[in-house]
Amino acid sequence: MSIKEALGKKKEAVEAILQSFLAEEKGFDRIGREAMNYSLMAPGKRIRPILVEEAFFLCCKEEEKDVLLPILHSFMAAIEMIHSFSLCHDDLPAMDNDRVRRGQDSTWAHFSEAQGILAGDALSLYAFQAVLETFQKEKRKNPLLSRYEGRVLSALLVLARESGIDGMVGGQVVDLEKEGQPLSEEELFFIMEKKTAALLRASLRMGAILGGAEEKVQEEIALYGEKLGLAFQIRDDILDEISTTEELGKPVHSDTEEGKTTAYSLYGRERAEEKVREYTEDAISALKSLKEKVLVEVDHAFTTKDNASANRDNAENTILGNSDKKSESIMPKRKSVLSKQAEESYIFLKELALYLASRKN
């Protein structure tokens, strides 16, 4: 299966999860709930929830996966809610003033500016509500889940920190404050690291925490996410200049028209493409380093010859009277390997980095 096909399949699974967390559209505040759901279910890549899931499966022990699955799904929904909240506000007239998002009306353009603001506000809080309500419900069904409370709280802290002033919102603050002004390379990378990389980094770290990863593993997977995010944003800047509104599903050349400094305007296309490759290589390097830290020990039989060959040789030597010339028997040894699902997640994350670096939309 190609990476594009795998992404499509995983995206469908995410869509089903998001559907299960939609706010119920009823009551006097129904329009607000409709605006929330409209924003959350707008067409998108669903990269962030996919990253949460892959990090979880890369790090989690086999015996813990089933019991933690509902909690995992709530975190996958939560990160997409946070991302959707950021887009709700990003598109507002006071910010980027974009009427089109993901090939359809942006939330404020479809409802109203006020409802666009409120939908973003609601989603930013509903993300935490979704996780906490799910955890409470699952604990009632299985009290043993209480042992994972520390993981849930740690992952929620990451979500809060990387979404707020220390992460995404902090990047937006500087982006707006510096609008129309030339940016230094340091300022530009501060914005990119906070505004884009923060949520990708958070997605991976949350999945790793929920999967029981040690601090060193969390740091490596967060580094992968950070480098992936920088490559992703620079590629976005390039596409904003060379693509079309139809291909991207949002207005192009908007950054140039607003006088914003981007990686494209700072470096030019050729150097910006080099930066994408550089950060993609850095991401893959971090992933390879991470792989060594999530290996598990298993019994593994190995020798200089396979079983069938060894048996044939021993039988032949017995017939010929050479009983002292026996092939080495196969003995169980301890070998460090990735579990099957972890191996699949590792390969997927590696291919994803390469795919995003060359994407067309």
C-alpha positions as CSV (number, residue, x, y, z in Angstrom):
1,M,0.0,0.0,0.0
2,S,1.4,3.4,-0.9
3,I,1.7,6.2,1.6
4,K,-1.1,8.1,-0.1
5,E,-3.4,5.1,0.1
6,A,-2.4,4.5,3.8
7,L,-3.1,8.2,4.6
8,G,-6.5,7.9,2.9
9,K,-7.4,4.8,4.9
10,K,-6.3,6.3,8.2
11,K,-8.1,9.6,7.4
12,E,-11.4,7.6,7.0
13,A,-10.8,6.0,10.4
14,V,-10.2,9.5,12.0
15,E,-13.4,10.8,10.4
16,A,-15.4,8.1,12.0
17,I,-13.8,8.9,15.4
18,L,-14.6,12.6,15.0
19,Q,-18.2,11.8,14.2
20,S,-18.5,10.1,17.5
21,F,-17.4,13.2,19.4
22,L,-19.6,15.8,17.6
23,A,-21.6,18.1,19.8
24,E,-25.3,17.3,19.8
25,E,-27.1,19.9,17.7
26,K,-30.1,20.8,19.8
27,G,-31.3,23.4,22.3
28,F,-31.3,27.2,22.2
29,D,-27.5,27.2,21.5
30,R,-27.9,24.9,18.5
31,I,-26.3,27.3,16.0
32,G,-23.1,27.4,18.1
33,R,-23.0,23.6,18.1
34,E,-23.6,23.5,14.4
35,A,-20.7,26.0,13.9
36,M,-18.4,23.8,16.0
37,N,-19.3,20.7,14.0
38,Y,-19.1,22.5,10.7
39,S,-15.5,23.6,11.5
40,L,-14.4,20.2,12.9
41,M,-15.8,18.2,10.0
42,A,-14.5,20.5,7.2
43,P,-12.4,18.5,4.7
44,G,-8.8,18.2,5.9
45,K,-5.8,15.9,6.0
46,R,-6.3,14.8,9.7
47,I,-2.5,14.6,10.1
48,R,-2.5,15.5,13.7
49,P,-4.8,12.8,15.0
50,I,-3.0,10.3,12.8
51,L,0.2,11.3,14.4
52,V,-1.3,10.8,17.9
53,E,-2.3,7.3,16.9
54,E,1.0,6.3,15.3
55,A,3.0,7.5,18.2
56,F,0.8,5.5,20.6
57,F,1.2,2.3,18.6
58,L,4.9,2.8,18.3
59,C,5.3,3.1,22.1
60,C,2.5,1.1,23.7
61,K,2.8,-2.4,25.1
62,E,0.6,-5.0,23.4
63,E,-1.3,-5.8,26.5
64,E,-2.3,-2.2,27.1
65,K,-3.6,-1.2,23.7
66,D,-7.2,-2.4,23.9
67,V,-7.9,-0.9,27.3
68,L,-6.5,2.5,26.3
69,L,-8.1,2.6,22.8
70,P,-11.1,4.8,23.9
71,I,-8.8,7.3,25.6
72,L,-6.6,7.3,22.5
73,H,-9.6,8.2,20.3
74,S,-10.5,11.0,22.6
75,F,-7.0,12.5,22.3
76,M,-7.2,12.1,18.5
77,A,-10.5,14.1,18.5
78,A,-9.1,16.6,20.9
79,I,-6.1,17.6,18.8
80,E,-8.3,18.0,15.7
81,M,-10.6,20.2,17.8
82,I,-7.7,22.4,18.8
83,H,-6.5,22.6,15.2
84,S,-10.0,23.5,14.0
85,F,-10.3,26.2,16.7
86,S,-7.1,27.7,15.4
87,L,-8.4,27.8,11.9
88,C,-11.7,29.3,13.0
89,H,-9.9,32.2,14.5
90,D,-7.1,32.4,11.9
91,D,-9.7,33.0,9.2
92,L,-11.5,35.8,11.0
93,P,-11.5,39.4,9.5
94,A,-9.4,40.6,12.4
95,M,-6.7,38.0,11.6
96,D,-6.2,36.6,8.1
97,N,-9.7,37.6,6.7
98,D,-10.1,34.4,4.7
99,R,-13.6,33.5,3.5
100,V,-12.5,30.0,2.1
101,R,-11.1,27.2,4.1
102,R,-10.5,23.6,2.9
103,G,-12.5,24.2,-0.3
104,Q,-15.6,25.6,1.4
105,D,-16.8,28.7,3.3
106,S,-14.7,29.4,6.4
107,T,-16.7,29.1,9.6
108,W,-17.3,32.8,10.1
109,A,-18.2,33.3,6.5
110,H,-20.8,30.5,6.6
111,F,-22.4,31.6,9.9
112,S,-21.2,35.0,11.1
113,E,-18.1,36.6,12.5
114,A,-19.4,36.3,16.0
115,Q,-20.3,32.6,15.6
116,G,-16.9,32.0,14.1
117,I,-15.3,33.4,17.3
118,L,-17.5,31.4,19.6
119,A,-17.1,28.2,17.6
120,G,-13.3,28.5,18.0
121,D,-13.7,29.3,21.7
122,A,-16.0,26.3,22.2
123,L,-13.8,23.9,20.4
124,S,-10.7,24.9,22.4
125,L,-12.5,23.8,25.6
126,Y,-14.5,21.0,24.2
127,A,-11.2,19.2,23.4
128,F,-10.4,18.9,27.1
129,Q,-14.0,18.0,27.9
130,A,-14.0,15.2,25.4
131,V,-10.9,13.6,26.9
132,L,-12.0,14.0,30.5
133,E,-15.5,12.8,30.0
134,T,-14.2,9.7,28.1
135,F,-11.7,8.9,30.8
136,Q,-14.4,9.2,33.5
137,K,-16.8,7.0,31.5
138,E,-14.2,4.3,30.8
139,K,-13.1,4.3,34.5
140,R,-16.6,3.5,35.6
141,K,-16.6,0.6,33.2
142,N,-13.1,-0.5,34.2
143,P,-11.7,0.8,37.5
144,L,-8.2,-0.5,36.6
145,L,-8.0,2.4,34.2
146,S,-7.2,4.6,37.2
147,R,-3.6,3.4,37.0
148,Y,-3.3,5.4,33.7
149,E,-4.5,8.7,35.2
150,G,-1.0,10.1,35.3
151,R,-0.5,9.5,31.6
152,V,-3.8,11.2,30.8
153,L,-3.0,14.3,32.9
154,S,0.5,14.5,31.4
155,A,-0.8,14.3,27.9
156,L,-3.4,17.0,28.7
157,L,-0.7,19.2,30.0
158,V,1.2,18.9,26.7
159,L,-2.0,19.7,24.8
160,A,-2.7,22.8,26.9
161,R,0.9,24.0,26.8
162,E,1.4,23.5,23.0
163,S,-2.0,25.0,22.2
164,G,-1.7,28.2,24.3
165,I,0.7,31.1,24.7
166,D,3.7,28.8,25.0
167,G,2.8,27.2,21.7
168,M,0.4,27.8,18.9
169,V,-1.3,31.0,20.3
170,G,2.2,32.4,21.0
171,G,3.1,32.0,17.4
172,Q,-0.1,33.7,16.3
173,V,0.6,36.6,18.6
174,V,4.0,37.3,17.0
175,D,2.6,36.6,13.5
176,L,-0.1,39.3,13.9
177,E,2.1,41.7,15.8
178,K,4.8,41.6,13.0
179,E,2.3,41.7,10.1
180,G,3.5,44.0,7.3
181,Q,7.0,44.2,8.9
182,P,10.1,42.4,7.6
183,L,11.1,39.5,9.9
184,S,14.5,38.3,10.8
185,E,15.2,34.6,10.3
186,E,15.0,34.1,14.0
187,E,11.6,35.7,14.2
188,L,10.3,33.8,11.3
189,F,11.4,30.5,12.8
190,F,9.9,31.4,16.2
191,I,6.5,31.8,14.4
192,M,6.8,28.6,12.4
193,E,8.0,26.5,15.4
194,K,5.1,27.8,17.6
195,K,2.3,28.2,15.1
196,T,2.7,25.0,13.1
197,A,5.3,22.7,14.6
198,A,3.9,23.0,18.1
199,L,0.7,21.0,17.4
200,L,2.5,18.3,15.4
201,R,5.0,18.0,18.2
202,A,2.1,17.8,20.7
203,S,0.3,15.1,18.7
204,L,3.3,12.8,18.8
205,R,4.2,13.5,22.4
206,M,0.7,12.9,23.6
207,G,0.5,9.6,21.8
208,A,3.9,8.5,23.2
209,I,2.9,9.5,26.7
210,L,-0.4,7.7,26.5
211,G,1.5,4.7,25.2
212,G,3.8,4.7,28.3
213,A,6.9,6.0,26.7
214,E,9.9,7.1,28.8
215,E,11.1,10.7,28.8
216,K,13.9,10.1,26.3
217,V,11.5,8.5,23.8
218,Q,9.1,11.4,24.3
219,E,11.9,13.9,23.5
220,E,13.0,12.0,20.4
221,I,9.4,11.8,19.0
222,A,8.8,15.4,19.8
223,L,12.0,16.3,17.9
224,Y,10.7,14.4,14.9
225,G,7.4,16.3,15.2
226,E,9.2,19.7,15.4
227,K,11.4,19.0,12.3
228,L,8.3,17.6,10.5
229,G,6.4,20.8,11.4
230,L,9.1,23.1,10.1
231,A,9.4,21.2,6.8
232,F,5.6,21.2,6.6
233,Q,5.3,25.0,7.1
234,I,8.1,25.9,4.6
235,R,6.4,23.6,2.0
236,D,3.2,25.4,2.8
237,D,4.9,28.8,2.1
238,I,6.2,27.4,-1.2
239,L,2.7,26.1,-2.2
240,D,1.1,29.5,-1.4
241,E,3.2,31.0,-4.1
242,I,3.3,28.3,-6.8
243,S,-0.1,26.5,-6.4
244,T,-3.7,27.5,-7.1
245,T,-6.8,28.1,-4.9
246,E,-8.4,25.0,-6.4
247,E,-5.4,22.8,-5.6
248,L,-4.9,24.1,-2.0
249,G,-8.6,24.6,-1.0
250,K,-7.7,28.1,0.3
251,P,-6.6,31.4,-1.2
252,V,-3.1,31.6,-2.6
253,H,-0.7,34.5,-2.5
254,S,-2.4,35.7,0.7
255,D,0.9,36.1,2.6
256,T,2.5,38.1,-0.1
257,E,-0.6,40.4,-0.4
258,E,-0.5,41.0,3.3
259,G,3.2,41.8,3.3
260,K,4.1,38.8,5.5
261,T,7.6,37.4,5.6
262,T,7.6,33.7,4.7
263,A,10.3,31.1,4.1
264,Y,9.7,31.6,0.4
265,S,10.1,35.4,0.5
266,L,13.1,35.2,2.8
267,Y,15.1,32.4,1.0
268,G,13.6,32.2,-2.5
269,R,12.2,29.0,-3.9
270,E,15.4,27.1,-4.4
271,R,16.8,27.7,-0.9
272,A,13.3,27.1,0.7
273,E,13.2,23.7,-1.1
274,E,16.6,22.9,0.4
275,K,15.3,23.8,3.9
276,V,12.4,21.4,3.4
277,R,14.8,18.6,2.5
278,E,17.1,19.5,5.4
279,Y,14.3,19.4,8.0
280,T,12.8,16.3,6.6
281,E,16.2,14.6,6.9
282,D,16.4,15.8,10.5
283,A,13.0,14.4,11.2
284,I,13.9,11.0,9.8
285,S,17.2,11.0,11.8
286,A,15.3,11.7,15.0
287,L,13.0,8.8,14.1
288,K,15.9,6.4,13.6
289,S,17.3,7.4,17.0
290,L,13.9,6.8,18.5
291,K,13.6,3.4,17.0
292,E,16.6,2.1,19.1
293,K,14.7,3.2,22.3
294,V,11.4,1.4,21.7
295,L,12.8,-2.0,20.8
296,V,11.5,-4.9,22.8
297,E,13.3,-8.1,23.7
298,V,11.8,-11.4,22.3
299,D,12.9,-15.0,22.1
300,H,14.5,-15.5,18.8
301,A,16.0,-18.7,17.4
302,F,19.0,-18.3,15.2
303,T,22.2,-20.1,14.1
304,T,24.5,-20.4,11.1
305,K,22.0,-22.7,9.4
306,D,18.3,-23.0,9.3
307,N,16.4,-25.9,11.0
308,A,15.9,-28.0,7.8
309,S,19.5,-27.7,6.7
310,A,20.8,-28.6,10.2
311,N,18.6,-31.7,10.4
312,R,19.7,-32.9,7.0
313,D,23.4,-32.5,7.8
314,N,23.0,-34.3,11.1
315,A,21.2,-37.2,9.5
316,E,23.8,-37.5,6.8
317,N,26.7,-37.4,9.3
318,T,25.0,-40.1,11.4
319,I,24.7,-42.4,8.3
320,L,28.3,-41.7,7.3
321,G,29.5,-42.4,10.9
322,N,30.5,-38.8,11.4
323,S,28.5,-38.3,14.5
324,D,31.1,-35.9,15.9
325,K,30.4,-33.5,13.1
326,K,27.0,-32.2,14.0
327,S,25.6,-28.8,12.8
328,E,25.0,-26.2,15.5
329,S,21.6,-26.6,16.9
330,I,19.2,-23.7,16.9
331,M,19.0,-22.2,20.4
332,P,16.6,-19.5,21.6
333,K,18.3,-16.2,22.1
334,R,17.2,-12.8,23.2
335,K,16.9,-10.3,20.4
336,S,15.7,-6.7,20.4
337,V,13.1,-5.9,17.8
338,L,10.1,-3.7,17.1
339,S,6.7,-5.2,17.6
340,K,4.8,-5.7,14.3
341,Q,2.5,-2.8,14.9
342,A,5.4,-0.6,16.1
343,E,7.3,-1.5,13.0
344,E,4.3,-0.5,10.8
345,S,4.1,2.8,12.6
346,Y,7.8,3.5,12.3
347,I,7.7,2.8,8.5
348,F,4.6,5.0,8.2
349,L,6.1,7.9,10.0
350,K,9.2,7.7,7.9
351,E,7.3,7.6,4.7
352,L,5.0,10.4,5.9
353,A,7.9,12.8,6.4
354,L,9.0,12.2,2.8
355,Y,5.5,12.5,1.4
356,L,4.7,15.8,3.2
357,A,8.0,17.2,1.9
358,S,6.9,16.7,-1.7
359,R,3.1,17.3,-1.4
360,K,1.2,19.4,-3.9
361,N,-1.6,20.6,-1.6
